[in-house]
Amino acid sequence: MKKNHSPRQIIIKDNSIVICLSLTVLLITAGLVLAKAPVLGEAGVLYADSIQPRVFRFKIDTKPVQQSKSVPAADVDKPEVKKPAALSGPISPAPKADKTPRTKPAASTEKTETKALPKAGDPPKTESQTPPKTAERTAASENILKTLRGGRHPQYASIVFECAGPIVYDKPQVQGDVIRFTLKKMETRLRPYRKYKTFDSWVRLDKADGGLDVSIGVLPGFKKFSDFLMEDPPRMVINMYDKGN
């Protein structure tokens, strides 16, 4: 005989959620209480929490520093004032100013050289009566031959005339074994004759009207020559070729 069993519903109550919520509420409440509760430290000072480091306090007796006495500014570096010495006798009044006119000192009796003044119409005299010769020559000739030099090169020999100003000369010409030309408006103090050691040639200077006549001995095996001017300083160059084409 079968028995009919009616199904029963088994209900299991789970209170874990309620327990967790209750514990959470308790923890929060405890935390708030602990946070607001004052904690008394060892030194008698209230702290917000107990994790603060320990503070040790010691009482140190210190003596106050002795202050130096202040000196008024008026007494610092005050110069000593000397009192005027008392006069023993009566004070005489100051002498009155002498109103008599002063006499001029007597003229010196020493003899001085007197220079005669130039008469009317006479030209004024200067300290140097004769101007330097260089100035006269420069004004008359307008130019000066300063140096005369020569040099040997592989293909030619060169003679250079260096002057103080612009050079004016006529066209050099070969006459026999001599090259001749004239330096116009030229003056010089150089020796009138010069013979060169590095090459077989010579130069002769002769004074002419308003210039210098120049004669140059040609080289052995002379072929041709050239003449030209250079500047800075002013120079005239004569090149004599005895080699090459």
VENGI-V863321 format. One record per residue. N is the residue number from 1. PSI is psi in degrees with one decimal (999 if undefined). D_FIRST is the distance of its C-alpha to the first C-alpha in Angstrom with 1 decimal. Layout:
N/PSI/D_FIRST, N/PSI/D_FIRST
This chain:
1/122.5/0.0, 2/137.8/3.8, 3/134.6/6.5, 4/115.9/9.6, 5/122.3/12.6, 6/136.0/15.9, 7/132.9/18.7, 8/139.7/21.4, 9/122.4/25.0, 10/116.5/26.8, 11/120.7/30.4, 12/116.9/33.0, 13/125.7/36.3, 14/106.1/39.2, 15/15.5/42.4, 16/-34.3/44.5, 17/-42.4/46.5, 18/-40.1/47.3, 19/-42.9/48.3, 20/-41.2/50.5, 21/-39.5/52.2, 22/-42.8/52.9, 23/-39.4/54.3, 24/-42.7/56.5, 25/-41.4/57.8, 26/-41.6/58.6, 27/-41.7/60.4, 28/-43.1/62.5, 29/-41.8/63.3, 30/-40.2/64.3, 31/-41.7/66.5, 32/-40.5/68.3, 33/-43.7/68.9, 34/-35.1/70.3, 35/-35.3/72.4, 36/-15.7/74.1, 37/126.9/74.4, 38/137.9/78.0, 39/127.7/78.4, 40/118.5/81.5, 41/178.3/83.2, 42/-27.8/85.3, 43/5.9/88.5, 44/20.0/87.5, 45/137.2/86.9, 46/135.7/83.9, 47/155.3/82.0, 48/-31.1/79.3, 49/173.5/77.1, 50/8.8/77.3, 51/-3.2/77.8, 52/146.3/81.5, 53/155.7/83.9, 54/142.8/85.7, 55/126.4/89.2, 56/128.7/91.8, 57/132.8/94.8, 58/143.6/98.1, 59/121.6/101.0, 60/126.5/104.2, 61/120.8/107.6, 62/143.3/110.0, 63/138.8/113.6, 64/142.3/114.9, 65/133.3/117.2, 66/122.6/120.8, 67/135.8/122.0, 68/145.4/125.4, 69/129.9/127.9, 70/138.0/128.3, 71/127.2/131.8, 72/146.7/133.0, 73/-27.0/133.7, 74/-25.7/137.3, 75/-7.0/138.0, 76/129.4/136.7, 77/46.5/139.5, 78/116.3/141.9, 79/146.6/145.4, 80/132.8/148.1, 81/117.9/150.7, 82/132.1/154.2, 83/141.8/156.3, 84/141.1/159.7, 85/141.1/162.5, 86/134.9/164.8, 87/133.3/168.2, 88/-38.3/171.0, 89/177.9/173.8, 90/150.1/174.2, 91/124.1/172.6, 92/144.2/175.3, 93/153.0/174.6, 94/143.0/173.6, 95/144.8/176.6, 96/151.0/177.1, 97/138.6/176.7, 98/117.5/179.8, 99/0.3/180.7, 100/137.1/183.6, 101/140.6/183.0, 102/140.9/182.3, 103/144.3/184.9, 104/144.8/183.9, 105/148.5/184.3, 106/143.7/187.4, 107/145.2/187.4, 108/140.2/187.2, 109/-2.1/190.5, 110/146.5/189.1, 111/132.0/190.3, 112/150.4/187.8, 113/133.1/188.2, 114/134.3/188.8, 115/132.3/187.7, 116/133.2/189.9, 117/145.4/188.1, 118/143.0/188.3, 119/160.9/190.9, 120/133.0/190.0, 121/-16.9/189.7, 122/141.3/189.0, 123/143.8/185.7, 124/140.2/183.2, 125/141.0/183.3, 126/169.2/180.1, 127/-41.0/179.6, 128/110.9/179.7, 129/-37.3/182.7, 130/117.5/182.0, 131/157.3/178.5, 132/147.6/176.9, 133/-32.8/178.0, 134/-41.1/174.5, 135/-40.4/174.1, 136/-43.9/177.4, 137/-38.7/176.6, 138/-41.7/173.1, 139/-35.2/174.5, 140/-42.5/177.2, 141/-20.7/175.2, 142/-2.3/171.8, 143/157.1/170.1, 144/135.1/170.3, 145/110.1/169.7, 146/-51.0/167.7, 147/156.3/166.8, 148/116.2/167.7, 149/159.3/165.6, 150/158.8/165.0, 151/154.2/162.5, 152/134.5/162.1, 153/165.7/159.2, 154/-40.6/158.5, 155/-13.8/159.9, 156/168.2/162.2, 157/141.1/164.0, 158/137.0/163.3, 159/127.7/165.6, 160/130.6/164.2, 161/108.6/166.2, 162/128.3/164.2, 163/169.2/165.7, 164/-23.0/165.0, 165/-170.3/164.6, 166/142.2/164.3, 167/132.1/166.5, 168/128.0/168.9, 169/158.5/170.8, 170/171.1/172.6, 171/122.7/171.5, 172/145.5/172.2, 173/147.6/174.5, 174/122.6/175.5, 175/98.6/179.2, 176/-116.7/180.1, 177/27.1/177.9, 178/139.0/177.2, 179/126.0/174.6, 180/142.8/176.2, 181/173.5/174.8, 182/128.9/175.4, 183/112.3/173.0, 184/145.8/174.1, 185/54.4/174.5, 186/143.4/173.6, 187/154.9/175.0, 188/158.9/174.2, 189/9.2/175.1, 190/163.0/174.1, 191/142.8/176.5, 192/-16.2/178.4, 193/139.6/177.7, 194/132.4/174.7, 195/135.2/174.1, 196/148.2/170.6, 197/-31.1/169.7, 198/-16.5/166.4, 199/155.4/168.1, 200/84.0/171.7, 201/168.1/172.4, 202/164.2/174.2, 203/136.2/174.4, 204/134.7/177.5, 205/127.2/177.6, 206/132.9/180.7, 207/136.3/181.2, 208/177.3/182.0, 209/107.7/182.5, 210/25.8/179.2, 211/-163.6/177.2, 212/129.4/177.0, 213/127.3/178.2, 214/132.8/175.8, 215/133.0/176.7, 216/126.8/174.2, 217/130.8/175.2, 218/161.3/173.1, 219/154.8/171.3, 220/133.6/172.6, 221/24.8/171.0, 222/135.1/170.4, 223/-49.6/168.6, 224/174.2/167.6, 225/165.4/166.6, 226/151.3/164.4, 227/143.7/164.6, 228/166.6/162.0, 229/151.0/161.1, 230/160.5/158.1, 231/166.6/156.9, 232/69.3/155.6, 233/170.0/158.3, 234/127.3/160.8, 235/147.1/162.0, 236/133.8/164.1, 237/134.0/163.3, 238/119.6/165.5, 239/124.6/163.9, 240/120.6/166.2, 241/130.6/164.7, 242/1.6/166.2, 243/160.7/163.2, 244/-169.8/160.8, 245/999/161.4
